[in-house]
Amino acid sequence: MKKADLERLAGNKLDSKMRSTAIPGRFAQDAAALPDRKAQRKLDAAAGLVPFACKLPAEMTQTLRERAAGHEGGINALVAELLNKALA
């Protein structure tokens, strides 16, 4: 076989492999299960959560991200815990 034919067959093989893979959940039916931003804001407000933005040094935010990776509640729970300790 010619090199061009081999390349075409390899392309066809790759194309059929890509078409046979399942659609990730975030694009299929599971996408509807996640609340949109407006619904998420309503859920947060009902839980008593309020958005709070501030500017922090880059080194501090990196440290927060590293600690939040091991924290069970994520970065939001970690910051809330640290603020409670500092304000108490």
MODELLER restraints for C-alpha pairs under 7 A, 6 or more apart:
rsr = mdl.restraints
at = mdl.atoms
rsr.add(forms.Gaussian(group=physical.xy_distance, feature=features.Distance(at['CA:25:A'], at['CA:31:A']), mean=6.62, stdev=0.5))
rsr.add(forms.Gaussian(group=physical.xy_distance, feature=features.Distance(at['CA:65:A'], at['CA:75:A']), mean=6.75, stdev=0.5))
rsr.add(forms.Gaussian(group=physical.xy_distance, feature=features.Distance(at['CA:68:A'], at['CA:74:A']), mean=5.05, stdev=0.5))
rsr.add(forms.Gaussian(group=physical.xy_distance, feature=features.Distance(at['CA:68:A'], at['CA:75:A']), mean=4.75, stdev=0.5))
rsr.add(forms.Gaussian(group=physical.xy_distance, feature=features.Distance(at['CA:68:A'], at['CA:78:A']), mean=6.19, stdev=0.5))
rsr.add(forms.Gaussian(group=physical.xy_distance, feature=features.Distance(at['CA:71:A'], at['CA:78:A']), mean=6.71, stdev=0.5))
